[in-house]
Amino acid sequence: MPIQTSRSLEEDPAGVQGESGPVRVLSRGLAILRIFCPRNDWLSNHQIASAARLPRPTVSRLVASLAQAGYLEYSRDRGQYRLGAAVLALGYAALSSIDVFELARPLMQEFAGREDLLVVLSTRDAMSMVCNEVCHGANMLTLRVGVGSRLSLCDSAVGRALIGALPAPQREALMSEIRSHEPGRWSALGPAFADAVEQMQRNQFYTSVGTLEQGVNGMGAMIDVPGVPNTYVLGVAAPAFRLEPAFMQTELGPRLHALKRAIESRLATSRTPEARDATS
């Protein structure tokens, strides 16, 4: 599962080319915040400008404003920035309003332990899949994926599972976006995505064997949340010698699908009127 530790964004990262004023400023400010990796490393103005593909004077003005508002923390000794407490507060507020992770975590951890796999629950963010929840089997700690890790949308099992599961109109729009983002790779990616669609339609899970990261095989399946379909993707990974193709198709695939259904059942039950009344 290829990991992206930071973001490299297009010149107009939020797709607001042609807009001006507050919308463009907000878009660029958010793009800067999204550059920082899960470790929240210190970054210089030059590093931020390079990753965001924005002019350094623009970045200097924006990071100064973000630091003043508490969204970035500035170190005078280092001359660098990292995420501030205000961003963390926003993240905790968002997570506290979502019961998906809380409900899925115990089932994911039990599955990770029983099958001795890495198990992730992820969502799409531009050209990445962000790991919102991560559970490790006893021998999977060497796979360095944690909460907040970014996996490639185009090259990860969870990314291709999402692509394969989307309704045709949404998938075509995403394909157009990927084609413009990865023009040099499209001749190889197009057939791979067609295979993902076929796998998801046939099995309701996607299997990646020896194509995404050397020595690692993976699988992905969609979690259908009531009211917000095609949002969360469940994924598993392990060294290739542990996950042989026949085992993935005939044994692990059905077990992954059963885990998906168990999580969906829990989510559906939690969102019934009786369950909502019980927690209000």
Backbone torsions as a table, in degrees:
resi	resn	phi	psi	omega
1	MET	NA	101.6	-176.7
2	PRO	-61.2	133.3	-175.3
3	ILE	-107.1	134.9	173.6
4	GLN	-109.1	116.8	-176.8
5	THR	-88.8	-13.6	175.4
6	SER	-151.9	172.3	-174.8
7	ARG	-107.9	144.2	170.4
8	SER	-120.1	116.7	-167.7
9	LEU	-111.1	157.0	175.6
10	GLU	-72.2	168.7	-178.0
11	GLU	-58.0	-34.6	178.1
12	ASP	-115.8	75.9	-165.0
13	PRO	-62.1	-28.7	-176.2
14	ALA	-102.0	8.0	176.9
15	GLY	70.5	35.3	-178.8
16	VAL	-114.7	30.7	178.8
17	GLN	-58.0	132.8	-175.9
18	GLY	99.1	-20.3	175.9
19	GLU	-80.7	161.4	179.7
20	SER	-143.5	173.8	175.1
21	GLY	70.4	-143.1	-172.7
22	PRO	-58.6	-35.0	-177.9
23	VAL	-63.2	-45.6	-179.0
24	ARG	-68.6	-40.0	178.6
25	VAL	-62.5	-45.3	179.1
26	LEU	-61.5	-43.9	179.8
27	SER	-58.6	-46.0	-178.5
28	ARG	-68.9	-36.9	177.7
29	GLY	-63.3	-43.7	178.2
30	LEU	-65.9	-37.7	178.2
31	ALA	-61.5	-38.3	177.6
32	ILE	-64.0	-44.1	-179.5
33	LEU	-62.6	-33.3	-176.6
34	ARG	-76.2	-10.1	179.5
35	ILE	-70.2	-33.5	-172.2
36	PHE	-67.7	134.3	-175.9
37	CYS	-83.0	170.5	-177.7
38	PRO	-56.4	-29.9	179.4
39	ARG	-72.5	-11.3	179.8
40	ASN	57.2	47.4	178.6
41	ASP	-65.5	156.1	174.0
42	TRP	-72.7	136.8	178.9
43	LEU	-128.9	143.4	177.5
44	SER	-86.9	167.3	175.4
45	ASN	-56.1	-41.1	-178.8
46	HIS	-63.4	-44.2	179.3
47	GLN	-64.0	-41.8	179.4
48	ILE	-64.8	-45.5	-179.3
49	ALA	-62.6	-40.2	179.9
50	SER	-66.2	-44.6	-178.6
51	ALA	-68.2	-38.1	-178.2
52	ALA	-85.4	-12.0	-177.3
53	ARG	57.0	47.1	178.2
54	LEU	-122.3	153.3	177.8
55	PRO	-62.4	143.3	-177.5
56	ARG	-60.7	-39.6	177.1
57	PRO	-60.3	-38.6	177.4
58	THR	-63.1	-45.6	179.5
59	VAL	-62.2	-41.7	-179.4
60	SER	-59.3	-42.8	179.4
61	ARG	-66.8	-43.6	-176.1
62	LEU	-68.8	-43.4	-178.7
63	VAL	-67.3	-32.4	176.8
64	ALA	-64.0	-42.2	178.8
65	SER	-67.5	-41.0	179.8
66	LEU	-65.8	-36.8	177.3
67	ALA	-67.8	-39.9	179.5
68	GLN	-63.8	-33.1	-179.9
69	ALA	-85.0	-5.5	178.0
70	GLY	92.2	2.6	-179.7
71	TYR	-82.2	-21.1	172.3
72	LEU	-126.8	151.6	174.9
73	GLU	-110.6	131.9	-177.6
74	TYR	-109.4	133.8	175.8
75	SER	-106.1	115.1	178.6
76	ARG	-65.2	-36.2	-179.6
77	ASP	-65.0	-41.4	-178.8
78	ARG	-85.4	-28.9	-171.2
79	GLY	68.9	32.3	-175.4
80	GLN	-135.5	169.7	-176.0
81	TYR	-123.6	153.8	166.6
82	ARG	-145.2	170.3	-178.5
83	LEU	-60.7	141.2	-179.3
84	GLY	-99.9	178.7	-174.7
85	ALA	-63.6	-30.6	-178.2
86	ALA	-63.9	-37.0	177.5
87	VAL	-67.3	-42.6	178.9
88	LEU	-61.8	-38.7	178.9
89	ALA	-63.7	-40.1	177.4
90	LEU	-63.1	-42.0	179.8
91	GLY	-62.9	-44.8	179.5
92	TYR	-65.1	-37.7	178.9
93	ALA	-63.9	-40.8	179.4
94	ALA	-66.1	-44.7	-178.6
95	LEU	-65.5	-34.6	-178.1
96	SER	-67.8	-19.8	-179.6
97	SER	-94.1	0.9	-177.8
98	ILE	-118.0	119.8	-178.7
99	ASP	-93.6	0.0	-176.7
100	VAL	-58.5	-49.8	-175.2
101	PHE	-66.9	-42.0	-178.9
102	GLU	-62.0	-40.1	-178.2
103	LEU	-76.2	-34.6	-176.8
104	ALA	-80.1	-29.9	-171.0
105	ARG	-54.8	-49.8	-178.2
106	PRO	-61.0	-39.7	179.1
107	LEU	-67.5	-40.3	178.4
108	MET	-63.8	-44.5	-177.8
109	GLN	-66.5	-39.2	177.7
110	GLU	-62.6	-40.7	179.7
111	PHE	-67.1	-44.1	179.5
112	ALA	-60.3	-42.1	179.7
113	GLY	-69.4	-42.4	-177.3
114	ARG	-68.2	-42.9	-177.2
115	GLU	-92.5	-8.3	-177.0
116	ASP	55.7	60.8	-177.2
117	LEU	-131.8	167.0	163.6
118	LEU	-87.9	129.8	179.5
119	VAL	-125.3	129.7	-179.1
120	VAL	-129.0	152.4	169.3
121	LEU	-119.8	121.5	-168.8
122	SER	-131.0	160.8	174.6
123	THR	-133.5	155.9	-179.5
124	ARG	-80.3	140.2	170.7
125	ASP	-140.3	100.3	-177.5
126	ALA	57.5	-120.2	-178.5
127	MET	-94.7	19.8	-179.4
128	SER	-127.2	160.3	167.4
129	MET	-113.6	118.8	-177.0
130	VAL	-92.2	129.9	178.7
131	CYS	-80.9	107.9	-179.4
132	ASN	-86.4	-29.5	178.3
133	GLU	-141.2	136.6	-176.6
134	VAL	-137.5	130.3	176.9
135	CYS	-128.6	138.0	-177.2
136	HIS	-114.5	139.5	166.0
137	GLY	-74.6	171.3	-173.9
138	ALA	-58.9	-33.2	-176.4
139	ASN	-107.1	16.7	-176.0
140	MET	-107.1	8.2	-178.0
141	LEU	-67.8	-16.8	178.2
142	THR	-73.5	-18.6	174.4
143	LEU	-81.3	105.4	-168.6
144	ARG	-83.0	72.3	175.7
145	VAL	-123.7	128.5	179.9
146	GLY	-134.2	177.4	177.0
147	VAL	-59.5	127.7	-178.0
148	GLY	97.1	-12.6	177.3
149	SER	-62.3	147.8	-180.0
150	ARG	-111.6	126.3	176.0
151	LEU	-107.9	149.4	-178.6
152	SER	-65.9	129.4	175.5
153	LEU	-59.7	-42.3	-174.7
154	CYS	-76.9	-29.0	-167.5
155	ASP	-115.9	-6.4	-179.3
156	SER	-94.8	157.0	177.5
157	ALA	-62.7	-39.5	-179.7
158	VAL	-68.4	-37.0	178.7
159	GLY	-65.0	-44.8	-179.0
160	ARG	-72.2	-29.7	173.8
161	ALA	-63.3	-41.7	177.4
162	LEU	-62.0	-47.8	179.9
163	ILE	-58.8	-43.5	-178.3
164	GLY	-69.8	-22.9	-175.9
165	ALA	-93.1	-17.7	-175.4
166	LEU	-64.5	144.8	170.5
167	PRO	-58.4	151.6	-173.0
168	ALA	-51.4	-46.6	-178.8
169	PRO	-62.1	-42.5	178.7
170	GLN	-67.1	-38.5	-179.5
171	ARG	-66.0	-41.5	179.6
172	GLU	-63.7	-38.6	177.8
173	ALA	-64.6	-41.3	178.5
174	LEU	-67.8	-39.0	178.0
175	MET	-59.9	-41.0	177.5
176	SER	-62.3	-40.3	178.4
177	GLU	-65.2	-43.8	179.6
178	ILE	-66.5	-39.8	-179.0
179	ARG	-60.3	-39.0	178.7
180	SER	-75.5	-27.1	-178.5
181	HIS	-82.8	-31.4	-176.7
182	GLU	-128.9	59.6	-175.4
183	PRO	-61.7	-35.0	-177.4
184	GLY	-73.6	-15.9	-176.9
185	ARG	-107.1	-3.0	-169.5
186	TRP	-62.8	-33.1	-178.6
187	SER	-61.8	-29.4	177.2
188	ALA	-91.0	-35.8	-176.7
189	LEU	-71.2	-36.8	-178.0
190	GLY	-54.4	-54.7	178.1
191	PRO	-62.5	-35.0	179.0
192	ALA	-64.5	-39.4	178.5
193	PHE	-69.7	-35.9	176.1
194	ALA	-61.9	-39.1	176.3
195	ASP	-64.7	-38.3	178.4
196	ALA	-62.8	-41.2	177.9
197	VAL	-61.7	-45.3	-178.6
198	GLU	-63.7	-42.6	-180.0
199	GLN	-64.3	-43.9	-177.9
200	MET	-66.4	-37.3	178.7
201	GLN	-69.1	-35.5	-177.0
202	ARG	-80.5	-43.6	-169.9
203	ASN	-113.9	-19.5	-170.8
204	GLN	66.7	19.4	167.5
205	PHE	-149.2	156.8	-179.6
206	TYR	-113.3	137.0	-178.7
207	THR	-117.7	127.6	178.1
208	SER	-113.9	120.3	-178.3
209	VAL	-121.3	105.0	171.0
210	GLY	65.2	23.5	-177.1
211	THR	-118.6	-18.6	-171.6
212	LEU	-100.5	-46.8	176.5
213	GLU	-143.3	131.4	-175.1
214	GLN	-56.7	126.7	176.1
215	GLY	85.5	1.7	-178.6
216	VAL	-128.8	131.2	173.0
217	ASN	-111.0	153.1	-177.3
218	GLY	-148.9	167.6	178.0
219	MET	-142.0	156.9	178.2
220	GLY	-144.0	150.0	178.1
221	ALA	-149.1	144.4	-179.8
222	MET	-78.7	144.8	170.5
223	ILE	-105.2	117.7	-179.3
224	ASP	-90.4	99.7	179.6
225	VAL	-85.7	133.8	179.0
226	PRO	-54.4	123.3	177.4
227	GLY	88.1	-17.9	-179.8
228	VAL	-138.2	69.0	-178.7
229	PRO	-68.4	160.5	175.8
230	ASN	57.2	39.5	180.0
231	THR	-109.1	-47.0	-174.7
232	TYR	-108.4	139.4	178.4
233	VAL	-122.3	127.5	177.7
234	LEU	-92.2	132.3	-179.1
235	GLY	-135.8	152.2	173.9
236	VAL	-132.6	153.5	178.4
237	ALA	-153.4	155.5	177.1
238	ALA	-165.7	162.9	174.6
239	PRO	-53.9	145.5	-173.5
240	ALA	-58.4	-34.6	-178.3
241	PHE	-66.9	-19.0	178.0
242	ARG	-87.1	-25.1	-175.5
243	LEU	-121.2	85.6	177.2
244	GLU	-78.0	149.8	-174.4
245	PRO	-53.3	-44.7	-178.2
246	ALA	-63.9	-40.8	178.2
247	PHE	-63.1	-41.5	-179.5
248	MET	-62.2	-43.0	-176.3
249	GLN	-73.3	-44.8	-170.2
250	THR	-94.4	-26.5	-175.4
251	GLU	-112.4	-60.2	-173.7
252	LEU	-70.9	-37.6	-179.5
253	GLY	-55.6	-53.0	177.4
254	PRO	-60.8	-34.9	177.5
255	ARG	-67.7	-40.0	176.3
256	LEU	-63.0	-40.7	178.5
257	HIS	-64.5	-37.6	177.2
258	ALA	-65.9	-37.6	175.7
259	LEU	-64.0	-42.5	177.1
260	LYS	-57.3	-46.7	-178.4
261	ARG	-66.8	-36.0	179.0
262	ALA	-65.5	-41.5	178.2
263	ILE	-65.8	-43.8	179.1
264	GLU	-61.5	-40.0	178.4
265	SER	-62.4	-42.0	179.5
266	ARG	-64.6	-41.7	-179.7
267	LEU	-66.2	-42.5	179.9
268	ALA	-62.9	-42.3	179.8
269	THR	-64.5	-39.2	-177.6
270	SER	-68.8	-18.0	-176.1
271	ARG	-105.7	10.8	172.5
272	THR	-72.1	156.5	179.2
273	PRO	-55.9	-37.9	-179.2
274	GLU	-64.2	-40.6	-179.5
275	ALA	-69.0	-37.9	179.8
276	ARG	-66.7	-39.6	179.4
277	ASP	-64.7	-35.0	-177.7
278	ALA	-67.9	-27.0	-177.9
279	THR	-100.2	-3.1	-177.4
280	SER	-89.0	NA	NA
